[in-house]
Amino acid sequence: MNKVDAKDVQCPYCGESIEVLIDCSVPEQDYIEDCQVCCCPINFYVTVDEDGEATVFVSSENE
C-alpha cells in the first residue's frame, strides 16, 4: 500500500498555510498544484528519503 503524508506548506503568493497530500511511494516529484485559497499555481518539489519521510519545497511560478 502506498504511504500518503499530509504536509502543511505556505503559499508563496498569498502566504496562507495549506495542507497538501504527498504520495511517498515516489522518491522525487516535481509538479504544479493550485493554492486552495488564492488559486495561484504553486511549484512543488518533493523528495522522499529512505525512511519514507517527505520533504516539500514550494515556489511561485516566477522563481
CHARMM-style PDB file with segment names, atoms N, HN, CA, C and O in Angstrom:
ATOM      1  N   MET     1       0.843  -1.190   0.000  1.00  0.00      PROA
ATOM      2  CA  MET     1       0.000   0.000   0.000  1.00  0.00      PROA
ATOM      3  C   MET     1       0.882   1.246   0.000  1.00  0.00      PROA
ATOM      4  O   MET     1       1.894   1.290   0.699  1.00  0.00      PROA
ATOM      5  N   ASN     2       0.507   2.246  -0.772  1.00  0.00      PROA
ATOM      6  HN  ASN     2      -0.316   2.210  -1.340  1.00  0.00      PROA
ATOM      7  CA  ASN     2       1.276   3.487  -0.854  1.00  0.00      PROA
ATOM      8  C   ASN     2       1.044   4.339   0.381  1.00  0.00      PROA
ATOM      9  O   ASN     2      -0.075   4.469   0.877  1.00  0.00      PROA
ATOM     10  N   LYS     3       2.144   4.919   0.862  1.00  0.00      PROA
ATOM     11  HN  LYS     3       3.053   4.813   0.459  1.00  0.00      PROA
ATOM     12  CA  LYS     3       2.056   5.812   2.007  1.00  0.00      PROA
ATOM     13  C   LYS     3       1.775   7.227   1.513  1.00  0.00      PROA
ATOM     14  O   LYS     3       2.431   7.718   0.595  1.00  0.00      PROA
ATOM     15  N   VAL     4       0.797   7.871   2.132  1.00  0.00      PROA
ATOM     16  HN  VAL     4       0.264   7.472   2.878  1.00  0.00      PROA
ATOM     17  CA  VAL     4       0.454   9.248   1.810  1.00  0.00      PROA
ATOM     18  C   VAL     4       0.605  10.066   3.082  1.00  0.00      PROA
ATOM     19  O   VAL     4       0.047   9.713   4.121  1.00  0.00      PROA
ATOM     20  N   ASP     5       1.364  11.165   3.003  1.00  0.00      PROA
ATOM     21  HN  ASP     5       1.818  11.451   2.159  1.00  0.00      PROA
ATOM     22  CA  ASP     5       1.571  12.052   4.140  1.00  0.00      PROA
ATOM     23  C   ASP     5       0.873  13.384   3.905  1.00  0.00      PROA
ATOM     24  O   ASP     5       0.854  13.892   2.783  1.00  0.00      PROA
ATOM     25  N   ALA     6       0.309  13.940   4.945  1.00  0.00      PROA
ATOM     26  HN  ALA     6       0.324  13.528   5.856  1.00  0.00      PROA
ATOM     27  CA  ALA     6      -0.249  15.292   4.895  1.00  0.00      PROA
ATOM     28  C   ALA     6       0.836  16.255   5.371  1.00  0.00      PROA
ATOM     29  O   ALA     6       1.411  16.069   6.443  1.00  0.00      PROA
ATOM     30  N   LYS     7       1.111  17.274   4.577  1.00  0.00      PROA
ATOM     31  HN  LYS     7       0.644  17.425   3.706  1.00  0.00      PROA
ATOM     32  CA  LYS     7       2.119  18.277   4.921  1.00  0.00      PROA
ATOM     33  C   LYS     7       1.497  19.657   4.837  1.00  0.00      PROA
ATOM     34  O   LYS     7       0.671  19.927   3.965  1.00  0.00      PROA
ATOM     35  N   ASP     8       1.900  20.526   5.752  1.00  0.00      PROA
ATOM     36  HN  ASP     8       2.571  20.306   6.460  1.00  0.00      PROA
ATOM     37  CA  ASP     8       1.488  21.926   5.701  1.00  0.00      PROA
ATOM     38  C   ASP     8       2.564  22.723   4.995  1.00  0.00      PROA
ATOM     39  O   ASP     8       3.741  22.621   5.339  1.00  0.00      PROA
ATOM     40  N   VAL     9       2.171  23.517   4.009  1.00  0.00      PROA
ATOM     41  HN  VAL     9       1.215  23.600   3.730  1.00  0.00      PROA
ATOM     42  CA  VAL     9       3.093  24.392   3.286  1.00  0.00      PROA
ATOM     43  C   VAL     9       2.496  25.792   3.251  1.00  0.00      PROA
ATOM     44  O   VAL     9       1.291  25.968   3.436  1.00  0.00      PROA
ATOM     45  N   GLN    10       3.342  26.779   3.016  1.00  0.00      PROA
ATOM     46  HN  GLN    10       4.321  26.636   2.866  1.00  0.00      PROA
ATOM     47  CA  GLN    10       2.880  28.168   2.926  1.00  0.00      PROA
ATOM     48  C   GLN    10       2.866  28.580   1.462  1.00  0.00      PROA
ATOM     49  O   GLN    10       3.861  28.430   0.753  1.00  0.00      PROA
ATOM     50  N   CYS    11       1.736  29.096   1.023  1.00  0.00      PROA
ATOM     51  HN  CYS    11       0.928  29.217   1.599  1.00  0.00      PROA
ATOM     52  CA  CYS    11       1.607  29.552  -0.355  1.00  0.00      PROA
ATOM     53  C   CYS    11       2.572  30.712  -0.596  1.00  0.00      PROA
ATOM     54  O   CYS    11       2.583  31.671   0.176  1.00  0.00      PROA
ATOM     55  N   PRO    12       3.386  30.642  -1.662  1.00  0.00      PROA
ATOM     56  CA  PRO    12       4.313  31.734  -1.949  1.00  0.00      PROA
ATOM     57  C   PRO    12       3.637  32.998  -2.478  1.00  0.00      PROA
ATOM     58  O   PRO    12       4.286  34.036  -2.607  1.00  0.00      PROA
ATOM     59  N   TYR    13       2.354  32.923  -2.783  1.00  0.00      PROA
ATOM     60  HN  TYR    13       1.827  32.080  -2.679  1.00  0.00      PROA
ATOM     61  CA  TYR    13       1.610  34.076  -3.289  1.00  0.00      PROA
ATOM     62  C   TYR    13       0.852  34.798  -2.172  1.00  0.00      PROA
ATOM     63  O   TYR    13       1.078  35.983  -1.926  1.00  0.00      PROA
ATOM     64  N   CYS    14      -0.052  34.071  -1.498  1.00  0.00      PROA
ATOM     65  HN  CYS    14      -0.235  33.108  -1.698  1.00  0.00      PROA
ATOM     66  CA  CYS    14      -0.919  34.714  -0.500  1.00  0.00      PROA
ATOM     67  C   CYS    14      -0.429  34.530   0.930  1.00  0.00      PROA
ATOM     68  O   CYS    14      -0.905  35.209   1.840  1.00  0.00      PROA
ATOM     69  N   GLY    15       0.521  33.614   1.137  1.00  0.00      PROA
ATOM     70  HN  GLY    15       0.908  33.062   0.397  1.00  0.00      PROA
ATOM     71  CA  GLY    15       1.085  33.409   2.463  1.00  0.00      PROA
ATOM     72  C   GLY    15       0.279  32.503   3.375  1.00  0.00      PROA
ATOM     73  O   GLY    15       0.696  32.232   4.501  1.00  0.00      PROA
ATOM     74  N   GLU    16      -0.871  32.028   2.907  1.00  0.00      PROA
ATOM     75  HN  GLU    16      -1.210  32.248   1.992  1.00  0.00      PROA
ATOM     76  CA  GLU    16      -1.704  31.149   3.730  1.00  0.00      PROA
ATOM     77  C   GLU    16      -1.070  29.768   3.867  1.00  0.00      PROA
ATOM     78  O   GLU    16      -0.416  29.279   2.945  1.00  0.00      PROA
ATOM     79  N   SER    17      -1.268  29.151   5.017  1.00  0.00      PROA
ATOM     80  HN  SER    17      -1.799  29.548   5.766  1.00  0.00      PROA
ATOM     81  CA  SER    17      -0.823  27.783   5.248  1.00  0.00      PROA
ATOM     82  C   SER    17      -1.887  26.845   4.695  1.00  0.00      PROA
ATOM     83  O   SER    17      -3.065  26.969   5.032  1.00  0.00      PROA
ATOM     84  N   ILE    18      -1.474  25.906   3.845  1.00  0.00      PROA
ATOM     85  HN  ILE    18      -0.517  25.806   3.572  1.00  0.00      PROA
ATOM     86  CA  ILE    18      -2.401  24.939   3.257  1.00  0.00      PROA
ATOM     87  C   ILE    18      -1.872  23.537   3.492  1.00  0.00      PROA
ATOM     88  O   ILE    18      -0.663  23.329   3.589  1.00  0.00      PROA
ATOM     89  N   GLU    19      -2.777  22.581   3.582  1.00  0.00      PROA
ATOM     90  HN  GLU    19      -3.760  22.751   3.502  1.00  0.00      PROA
ATOM     91  CA  GLU    19      -2.396  21.186   3.763  1.00  0.00      PROA
ATOM     92  C   GLU    19      -2.459  20.473   2.416  1.00  0.00      PROA
ATOM     93  O   GLU    19      -3.456  20.565   1.700  1.00  0.00      PROA
ATOM     94  N   VAL    20      -1.387  19.764   2.079  1.00  0.00      PROA
ATOM     95  HN  VAL    20      -0.577  19.689   2.661  1.00  0.00      PROA
ATOM     96  CA  VAL    20      -1.342  19.005   0.829  1.00  0.00      PROA
ATOM     97  C   VAL    20      -1.026  17.547   1.156  1.00  0.00      PROA
ATOM     98  O   VAL    20      -0.391  17.251   2.169  1.00  0.00      PROA
ATOM     99  N   LEU    21      -1.474  16.646   0.293  1.00  0.00      PROA
ATOM    100  HN  LEU    21      -1.990  16.886  -0.530  1.00  0.00      PROA
ATOM    101  CA  LEU    21      -1.184  15.226   0.453  1.00  0.00      PROA
ATOM    102  C   LEU    21      -0.039  14.843  -0.471  1.00  0.00      PROA
ATOM    103  O   LEU    21      -0.054  15.164  -1.659  1.00  0.00      PROA
ATOM    104  N   ILE    22       0.948  14.158   0.078  1.00  0.00      PROA
ATOM    105  HN  ILE    22       0.961  13.897   1.043  1.00  0.00      PROA
ATOM    106  CA  ILE    22       2.141  13.759  -0.652  1.00  0.00      PROA
ATOM    107  C   ILE    22       2.177  12.237  -0.768  1.00  0.00      PROA
ATOM    108  O   ILE    22       2.072  11.529   0.233  1.00  0.00      PROA
ATOM    109  N   ASP    23       2.324  11.743  -1.985  1.00  0.00      PROA
ATOM    110  HN  ASP    23       2.409  12.318  -2.799  1.00  0.00      PROA
ATOM    111  CA  ASP    23       2.479  10.309  -2.240  1.00  0.00      PROA
ATOM    112  C   ASP    23       3.940   9.953  -2.010  1.00  0.00      PROA
ATOM    113  O   ASP    23       4.803  10.307  -2.813  1.00  0.00      PROA
ATOM    114  N   CYS    24       4.219   9.248  -0.909  1.00  0.00      PROA
ATOM    115  HN  CYS    24       3.518   8.960  -0.257  1.00  0.00      PROA
ATOM    116  CA  CYS    24       5.599   8.935  -0.534  1.00  0.00      PROA
ATOM    117  C   CYS    24       6.165   7.711  -1.257  1.00  0.00      PROA
ATOM    118  O   CYS    24       7.288   7.297  -0.968  1.00  0.00      PROA
ATOM    119  N   SER    25       5.415   7.128  -2.185  1.00  0.00      PROA
ATOM    120  HN  SER    25       4.503   7.463  -2.420  1.00  0.00      PROA
ATOM    121  CA  SER    25       5.915   5.984  -2.942  1.00  0.00      PROA
ATOM    122  C   SER    25       6.812   6.414  -4.100  1.00  0.00      PROA
ATOM    123  O   SER    25       7.485   5.581  -4.707  1.00  0.00      PROA
ATOM    124  N   VAL    26       6.823   7.716  -4.409  1.00  0.00      PROA
ATOM    125  HN  VAL    26       6.276   8.393  -3.916  1.00  0.00      PROA
ATOM    126  CA  VAL    26       7.658   8.255  -5.488  1.00  0.00      PROA
ATOM    127  C   VAL    26       8.787   9.054  -4.843  1.00  0.00      PROA
ATOM    128  O   VAL    26       8.514  10.041  -4.161  1.00  0.00      PROA
ATOM    129  N   PRO    27      10.055   8.656  -5.038  1.00  0.00      PROA
ATOM    130  CA  PRO    27      11.164   9.287  -4.317  1.00  0.00      PROA
ATOM    131  C   PRO    27      11.460  10.737  -4.693  1.00  0.00      PROA
ATOM    132  O   PRO    27      11.982  11.487  -3.869  1.00  0.00      PROA
ATOM    133  N   GLU    28      11.137  11.147  -5.920  1.00  0.00      PROA
ATOM    134  HN  GLU    28      10.713  10.538  -6.590  1.00  0.00      PROA
ATOM    135  CA  GLU    28      11.378  12.527  -6.334  1.00  0.00      PROA
ATOM    136  C   GLU    28      10.245  12.975  -7.245  1.00  0.00      PROA
ATOM    137  O   GLU    28       9.914  12.305  -8.223  1.00  0.00      PROA
ATOM    138  N   GLN    29       9.653  14.126  -6.905  1.00  0.00      PROA
ATOM    139  HN  GLN    29       9.922  14.670  -6.110  1.00  0.00      PROA
ATOM    140  CA  GLN    29       8.490  14.614  -7.647  1.00  0.00      PROA
ATOM    141  C   GLN    29       8.639  16.102  -7.920  1.00  0.00      PROA
ATOM    142  O   GLN    29       9.196  16.836  -7.105  1.00  0.00      PROA
ATOM    143  N   ASP    30       8.148  16.538  -9.050  1.00  0.00      PROA
ATOM    144  HN  ASP    30       7.695  15.941  -9.713  1.00  0.00      PROA
ATOM    145  CA  ASP    30       8.151  17.947  -9.435  1.00  0.00      PROA
ATOM    146  C   ASP    30       6.836  18.200 -10.166  1.00  0.00      PROA
ATOM    147  O   ASP    30       6.619  17.673 -11.258  1.00  0.00      PROA
ATOM    148  N   TYR    31       5.962  19.001  -9.570  1.00  0.00      PROA
ATOM    149  HN  TYR    31       6.138  19.429  -8.684  1.00  0.00      PROA
ATOM    150  CA  TYR    31       4.643  19.213 -10.171  1.00  0.00      PROA
ATOM    151  C   TYR    31       4.074  20.559  -9.752  1.00  0.00      PROA
ATOM    152  O   TYR    31       4.645  21.240  -8.900  1.00  0.00      PROA
ATOM    153  N   ILE    32       2.952  20.945 -10.347  1.00  0.00      PROA
ATOM    154  HN  ILE    32       2.488  20.392 -11.040  1.00  0.00      PROA
ATOM    155  CA  ILE    32       2.265  22.198 -10.051  1.00  0.00      PROA
ATOM    156  C   ILE    32       0.876  21.876  -9.507  1.00  0.00      PROA
ATOM    157  O   ILE    32       0.159  21.035 -10.048  1.00  0.00      PROA
ATOM    158  N   GLU    33       0.516  22.562  -8.424  1.00  0.00      PROA
ATOM    159  HN  GLU    33       1.099  23.245  -7.985  1.00  0.00      PROA
ATOM    160  CA  GLU    33      -0.804  22.411  -7.828  1.00  0.00      PROA
ATOM    161  C   GLU    33      -1.299  23.806  -7.447  1.00  0.00      PROA
ATOM    162  O   GLU    33      -0.532  24.606  -6.911  1.00  0.00      PROA
ATOM    163  N   ASP    34      -2.553  24.102  -7.714  1.00  0.00      PROA
ATOM    164  HN  ASP    34      -3.176  23.453  -8.150  1.00  0.00      PROA
ATOM    165  CA  ASP    34      -3.107  25.412  -7.379  1.00  0.00      PROA
ATOM    166  C   ASP    34      -3.319  25.549  -5.878  1.00  0.00      PROA
ATOM    167  O   ASP    34      -3.678  24.588  -5.198  1.00  0.00      PROA
ATOM    168  N   CYS    35      -3.089  26.766  -5.370  1.00  0.00      PROA
ATOM    169  HN  CYS    35      -2.798  27.546  -5.923  1.00  0.00      PROA
ATOM    170  CA  CYS    35      -3.354  27.089  -3.971  1.00  0.00      PROA
ATOM    171  C   CYS    35      -4.843  26.927  -3.700  1.00  0.00      PROA
ATOM    172  O   CYS    35      -5.672  27.341  -4.510  1.00  0.00      PROA
ATOM    173  N   GLN    36      -5.181  26.331  -2.574  1.00  0.00      PROA
ATOM    174  HN  GLN    36      -4.507  25.995  -1.916  1.00  0.00      PROA
ATOM    175  CA  GLN    36      -6.575  26.117  -2.198  1.00  0.00      PROA
ATOM    176  C   GLN    36      -7.258  27.418  -1.779  1.00  0.00      PROA
ATOM    177  O   GLN    36      -8.485  27.478  -1.701  1.00  0.00      PROA
ATOM    178  N   VAL    37      -6.461  28.469  -1.506  1.00  0.00      PROA
ATOM    179  HN  VAL    37      -5.464  28.421  -1.569  1.00  0.00      PROA
ATOM    180  CA  VAL    37      -7.021  29.737  -1.048  1.00  0.00      PROA
ATOM    181  C   VAL    37      -7.110  30.749  -2.195  1.00  0.00      PROA
ATOM    182  O   VAL    37      -8.185  31.282  -2.472  1.00  0.00      PROA
ATOM    183  N   CYS    38      -5.969  31.015  -2.866  1.00  0.00      PROA
ATOM    184  HN  CYS    38      -5.096  30.582  -2.641  1.00  0.00      PROA
ATOM    185  CA  CYS    38      -5.943  32.079  -3.886  1.00  0.00      PROA
ATOM    186  C   CYS    38      -5.928  31.548  -5.324  1.00  0.00      PROA
ATOM    187  O   CYS    38      -5.992  32.336  -6.268  1.00  0.00      PROA
ATOM    188  N   CYS    39      -5.844  30.237  -5.501  1.00  0.00      PROA
ATOM    189  HN  CYS    39      -5.792  29.597  -4.734  1.00  0.00      PROA
ATOM    190  CA  CYS    39      -5.899  29.563  -6.808  1.00  0.00      PROA
ATOM    191  C   CYS    39      -4.682  29.826  -7.708  1.00  0.00      PROA
ATOM    192  O   CYS    39      -4.725  29.508  -8.897  1.00  0.00      PROA
ATOM    193  N   CYS    40      -3.617  30.391  -7.175  1.00  0.00      PROA
ATOM    194  HN  CYS    40      -3.581  30.650  -6.210  1.00  0.00      PROA
ATOM    195  CA  CYS    40      -2.406  30.599  -7.973  1.00  0.00      PROA
ATOM    196  C   CYS    40      -1.616  29.294  -8.066  1.00  0.00      PROA
ATOM    197  O   CYS    40      -1.673  28.473  -7.150  1.00  0.00      PROA
ATOM    198  N   PRO    41      -0.874  29.092  -9.168  1.00  0.00      PROA
ATOM    199  CA  PRO    41      -0.137  27.832  -9.363  1.00  0.00      PROA
ATOM    200  C   PRO    41       1.146  27.786  -8.535  1.00  0.00      PROA
ATOM    201  O   PRO    41       2.016  28.645  -8.681  1.00  0.00      PROA
ATOM    202  N   ILE    42       1.260  26.782  -7.669  1.00  0.00      PROA
ATOM    203  HN  ILE    42       0.553  26.084  -7.550  1.00  0.00      PROA
ATOM    204  CA  ILE    42       2.432  26.601  -6.817  1.00  0.00      PROA
ATOM    205  C   ILE    42       3.279  25.475  -7.401  1.00  0.00      PROA
ATOM    206  O   ILE    42       2.762  24.399  -7.702  1.00  0.00      PROA
ATOM    207  N   ASN    43       4.577  25.720  -7.561  1.00  0.00      PROA
ATOM    208  HN  ASN    43       4.997  26.594  -7.316  1.00  0.00      PROA
ATOM    209  CA  ASN    43       5.519  24.677  -7.975  1.00  0.00      PROA
ATOM    210  C   ASN    43       5.926  23.873  -6.749  1.00  0.00      PROA
ATOM    211  O   ASN    43       6.392  24.432  -5.756  1.00  0.00      PROA
ATOM    212  N   PHE    44       5.749  22.571  -6.823  1.00  0.00      PROA
ATOM    213  HN  PHE    44       5.370  22.117  -7.629  1.00  0.00      PROA
ATOM    214  CA  PHE    44       6.140  21.669  -5.736  1.00  0.00      PROA
ATOM    215  C   PHE    44       7.333  20.840  -6.176  1.00  0.00      PROA
ATOM    216  O   PHE    44       7.353  20.302  -7.283  1.00  0.00      PROA
ATOM    217  N   TYR    45       8.330  20.738  -5.302  1.00  0.00      PROA
ATOM    218  HN  TYR    45       8.314  21.175  -4.403  1.00  0.00      PROA
ATOM    219  CA  TYR    45       9.437  19.809  -5.494  1.00  0.00      PROA
ATOM    220  C   TYR    45       9.496  18.976  -4.223  1.00  0.00      PROA
ATOM    221  O   TYR    45       9.686  19.512  -3.131  1.00  0.00      PROA
ATOM    222  N   VAL    46       9.334  17.669  -4.366  1.00  0.00      PROA
ATOM    223  HN  VAL    46       9.180  17.234  -5.254  1.00  0.00      PROA
ATOM    224  CA  VAL    46       9.241  16.766  -3.220  1.00  0.00      PROA
ATOM    225  C   VAL    46      10.326  15.710  -3.326  1.00  0.00      PROA
ATOM    226  O   VAL    46      10.535  15.124  -4.389  1.00  0.00      PROA
ATOM    227  N   THR    47      11.015  15.470  -2.216  1.00  0.00      PROA
ATOM    228  HN  THR    47      10.845  15.946  -1.353  1.00  0.00      PROA
ATOM    229  CA  THR    47      11.942  14.348  -2.127  1.00  0.00      PROA
ATOM    230  C   THR    47      11.508  13.477  -0.958  1.00  0.00      PROA
ATOM    231  O   THR    47      11.015  13.977   0.053  1.00  0.00      PROA
ATOM    232  N   VAL    48      11.697  12.169  -1.106  1.00  0.00      PROA
ATOM    233  HN  VAL    48      12.097  11.763  -1.927  1.00  0.00      PROA
ATOM    234  CA  VAL    48      11.348  11.216  -0.059  1.00  0.00      PROA
ATOM    235  C   VAL    48      12.610  10.432   0.283  1.00  0.00      PROA
ATOM    236  O   VAL    48      13.230   9.832  -0.595  1.00  0.00      PROA
ATOM    237  N   ASP    49      12.995  10.437   1.577  1.00  0.00      PROA
ATOM    238  HN  ASP    49      12.491  10.925   2.290  1.00  0.00      PROA
ATOM    239  CA  ASP    49      14.217   9.740   1.981  1.00  0.00      PROA
ATOM    240  C   ASP    49      13.960   8.240   2.142  1.00  0.00      PROA
ATOM    241  O   ASP    49      12.848   7.761   1.920  1.00  0.00      PROA
ATOM    242  N   GLU    50      15.005   7.509   2.532  1.00  0.00      PROA
ATOM    243  HN  GLU    50      15.909   7.898   2.713  1.00  0.00      PROA
ATOM    244  CA  GLU    50      14.901   6.046   2.642  1.00  0.00      PROA
ATOM    245  C   GLU    50      13.922   5.598   3.715  1.00  0.00      PROA
ATOM    246  O   GLU    50      13.402   4.484   3.657  1.00  0.00      PROA
ATOM    247  N   ASP    51      13.666   6.464   4.700  1.00  0.00      PROA
ATOM    248  HN  ASP    51      14.089   7.369   4.748  1.00  0.00      PROA
ATOM    249  CA  ASP    51      12.724   6.140   5.766  1.00  0.00      PROA
ATOM    250  C   ASP    51      11.284   6.473   5.382  1.00  0.00      PROA
ATOM    251  O   ASP    51      10.366   6.248   6.172  1.00  0.00      PROA
ATOM    252  N   GLY    52      11.077   7.006   4.176  1.00  0.00      PROA
ATOM    253  HN  GLY    52      11.822   7.188   3.534  1.00  0.00      PROA
ATOM    254  CA  GLY    52       9.737   7.349   3.716  1.00  0.00      PROA
ATOM    255  C   GLY    52       9.266   8.724   4.154  1.00  0.00      PROA
ATOM    256  O   GLY    52       8.083   9.040   4.035  1.00  0.00      PROA
ATOM    257  N   GLU    53      10.188   9.553   4.664  1.00  0.00      PROA
ATOM    258  HN  GLU    53      11.150   9.295   4.761  1.00  0.00      PROA
ATOM    259  CA  GLU    53       9.832  10.905   5.115  1.00  0.00      PROA
ATOM    260  C   GLU    53       9.965  11.890   3.954  1.00  0.00      PROA
ATOM    261  O   GLU    53      11.018  11.984   3.324  1.00  0.00      PROA
ATOM    262  N   ALA    54       8.890  12.617   3.682  1.00  0.00      PROA
ATOM    263  HN  ALA    54       8.035  12.541   4.194  1.00  0.00      PROA
ATOM    264  CA  ALA    54       8.869  13.560   2.558  1.00  0.00      PROA
ATOM    265  C   ALA    54       9.324  14.946   3.001  1.00  0.00      PROA
ATOM    266  O   ALA    54       8.986  15.413   4.088  1.00  0.00      PROA
ATOM    267  N   THR    55      10.100  15.592   2.128  1.00  0.00      PROA
ATOM    268  HN  THR    55      10.375  15.213   1.245  1.00  0.00      PROA
ATOM    269  CA  THR    55      10.474  16.985   2.286  1.00  0.00      PROA
ATOM    270  C   THR    55       9.896  17.737   1.105  1.00  0.00      PROA
ATOM    271  O   THR    55      10.091  17.349  -0.047  1.00  0.00      PROA
ATOM    272  N   VAL    56       9.178  18.822   1.398  1.00  0.00      PROA
ATOM    273  HN  VAL    56       9.019  19.137   2.334  1.00  0.00      PROA
ATOM    274  CA  VAL    56       8.458  19.557   0.357  1.00  0.00      PROA
ATOM    275  C   VAL    56       9.014  20.976   0.250  1.00  0.00      PROA
ATOM    276  O   VAL    56       9.116  21.686   1.251  1.00  0.00      PROA
ATOM    277  N   PHE    57       9.373  21.383  -0.968  1.00  0.00      PROA
ATOM    278  HN  PHE    57       9.290  20.806  -1.780  1.00  0.00      PROA
ATOM    279  CA  PHE    57       9.793  22.745  -1.273  1.00  0.00      PROA
ATOM    280  C   PHE    57       8.754  23.342  -2.217  1.00  0.00      PROA
ATOM    281  O   PHE    57       8.349  22.698  -3.185  1.00  0.00      PROA
ATOM    282  N   VAL    58       8.326  24.566  -1.938  1.00  0.00      PROA
ATOM    283  HN  VAL    58       8.655  25.089  -1.152  1.00  0.00      PROA
ATOM    284  CA  VAL    58       7.354  25.233  -2.807  1.00  0.00      PROA
ATOM    285  C   VAL    58       7.932  26.547  -3.298  1.00  0.00      PROA
ATOM    286  O   VAL    58       8.740  27.180  -2.618  1.00  0.00      PROA
ATOM    287  N   SER    59       7.507  26.950  -4.490  1.00  0.00      PROA
ATOM    288  HN  SER    59       6.851  26.436  -5.043  1.00  0.00      PROA
ATOM    289  CA  SER    59       7.936  28.217  -5.044  1.00  0.00      PROA
ATOM    290  C   SER    59       6.848  28.750  -5.973  1.00  0.00      PROA
ATOM    291  O   SER    59       5.972  28.009  -6.417  1.00  0.00      PROA
ATOM    292  N   SER    60       6.923  30.056  -6.258  1.00  0.00      PROA
ATOM    293  HN  SER    60       7.636  30.659  -5.898  1.00  0.00      PROA
ATOM    294  CA  SER    60       5.977  30.661  -7.187  1.00  0.00      PROA
ATOM    295  C   SER    60       6.408  30.332  -8.617  1.00  0.00      PROA
ATOM    296  O   SER    60       7.506  29.823  -8.846  1.00  0.00      PROA
ATOM    297  N   GLU    61       5.546  30.622  -9.550  1.00  0.00      PROA
ATOM    298  HN  GLU    61       4.655  31.035  -9.364  1.00  0.00      PROA
ATOM    299  CA  GLU    61       5.815  30.341 -10.960  1.00  0.00      PROA
ATOM    300  C   GLU    61       7.011  31.113 -11.477  1.00  0.00      PROA
ATOM    301  O   GLU    61       7.687  30.654 -12.397  1.00  0.00      PROA
ATOM    302  N   ASN    62       7.290  32.288 -10.901  1.00  0.00      PROA
ATOM    303  HN  ASN    62       6.740  32.661 -10.154  1.00  0.00      PROA
ATOM    304  CA  ASN    62       8.356  33.144 -11.389  1.00  0.00      PROA
ATOM    305  C   ASN    62       9.712  32.922 -10.710  1.00  0.00      PROA
ATOM    306  O   ASN    62      10.687  33.591 -11.053  1.00  0.00      PROA
ATOM    307  N   GLU    63       9.783  31.995  -9.755  1.00  0.00      PROA
ATOM    308  HN  GLU    63       8.991  31.452  -9.477  1.00  0.00      PROA
ATOM    309  CA  GLU    63      11.058  31.751  -9.060  1.00  0.00      PROA
ATOM    310  C   GLU    63      11.882  30.718  -9.766  1.00  0.00      PROA
ATOM    311  OT1 GLU    63      12.981  30.393  -9.318  1.00  0.00      PROA
TER     312      GLU     63
END
